[in-house]
């Protein structure tokens, strides 16, 4: 299995942070944190600070998570969004938003790994959470993103959905 490639390698970046040297694929590449060959081995777990939803433009962890997602670093984006989810609080609207992004990123990864049942479960859970988020949230047209996710995983849209932020 080869590393997934970004849908559009010229897609605009929202953060200036560099990408990891490889995309982690479970069972295919060294685990980033546990394997001494991993791209994040020996580094502490990311603990991003909480950021207010209305201040999303200045939240580098969020912007970097979006970049990771859009460039097919789905495991790594999951990690970035998970740190934000913990910082926001699991029961908050923002926490549910981050959890939905985590689940969509994980669904993309599971699909690439050829795991249809976990993919379907993650898509279903992520879409359900997105339904409870305002139509525009943290710069994202949530309704359009949810439709792109649904279309992609139902098979009517070939391309993996991108997270497009409105500046």
N, C-alpha and C positions, 0 to 999 in steps of 0.2 A: 504494500500500500504506500502510495506517495502522499506527501503532505498536501493538504488542501491549499488551493491558491485563492487569493482574493478575487472577488467577482470583477472588480475594477481597480487595478493597481495604481491608477492615477487619481483615485478618489481623494478628495481633500482630507487632510489630517486636521484634527481638532486640538491635538497636544503635540508638544515637541519631544516628548520622551521617546527614547529609542525602543524598537521592538526587540524581543528576545531573539537569539540566534536561530531558533527553530520553533515550530509549532508542536506542542506536546500531543501525541496520539497514544493513548493507553495501549500497552502491549507492543507498540511499534518504536517508541523512542524512550530515552531515559527519563524517568520521572523527574520533573524540574526541581523538587525539593528533597526527595528521599535518596536519589541516586547521586553519587559523587560526580557523575558526568552531567548532571542536570543543570539547566541554565540558571536556576535560582538556588542551587545547593548552598547551604550554609547561610543563606540570607534569612532574616526574620520574616515571619508571616506578615503580610501587609496589613497595617492597621490605619486605614485612612481616617481622617477626621470627618465628622458629620458636616454636611453642607446643606444649607437651606435650599429647598427646591427653586426658589426665585433667584438664587445666586449661582445657578448651574454653570453659567459662562465662566465663572472663576473657580470652578471645582475641577482641578486637574485630574484627580482620580477618576471622576466620571468621564471626562473627555478622553482620558487614556483608555478606559474600559471600552468606550465606544470605538476608538481607533482599533483596539485589539480585536473587537468583534468584527468590524468592517473589513479587516485584513485577514480574517479566518484564523485568528489566534483564539479559538473558542474556549479552550480550557483556561487560558490566561485571562481572557475577558471575564469568564465565570469567577475567577479568583478576585479580580478587581471589583466586580459588582458585589461579590459576597462580602468583602470588607466594608463596602458602603452600606450594604443591607444591615450588617451588624451595628454600624455606627448610627444608622437612621432609626433602628428599632424595628423588630419584625412585624409588629402589629400596626405600624403607621402606614399611611398611604404611600409615602416615599419608600418605606420598606417593602411593601407589596409590589411597587413598581420595579425596584431592584431585583426582587425575587423573580418577577416575570422575565426580566432580561437574562437572569441567570438560567432560567429554565429554557428559554429560546436558544441561548448559546449552547447549553448542554444538548439540546435536541439536534442542533446542527452537527455537533461532534458525534453523537450517537448514530446519526444518519450516515455520516462518512464511515463510521466503523461497522456499518451493516447490521445495526441492532434496531429492527423496526418497532418492536413492542415498547422498549424504553423511549424511543423517539416519539411515538404517538402519545404516550403518557405525559411526557414533558411538554409537548406542544399543547395538549389539552389543558394542562394545569397553567401553563404560561398565558394562553389566550384567556382563560377564565379570570386570571388576575388582571390582565390588561383591560377587561371589561369594566373593572371598578375604578379605573384611573380616568381623570378628565381627558377630553379629546386632545388637548395640547398640554403636555407636561414635560418640564425640564428640557424644553426646546424640541421635543419630539412630537410629531403628529401621530399620536398613539393609535387612532382609528386606522390611519393609512398603514402604519407599521403592522398592526394586527391583521389587516386584510392581506398584506404582502406575506406575512408568516403563514396564514391559513392557505393562501393560494399555492405557496411553495410546497408546503407539506402535504397538501391534497393532490399535488401533481400538475395543476393547471399553470403553474409558473415555474420555469426551469431554474431561474436564478435564485440564489440564497438571498433572503431579504436583508437590506442594508438599513442601518440606523442613520437617518438623515436628520441633522439638527438644523433648525432655523435660527439664524443669527439675527 
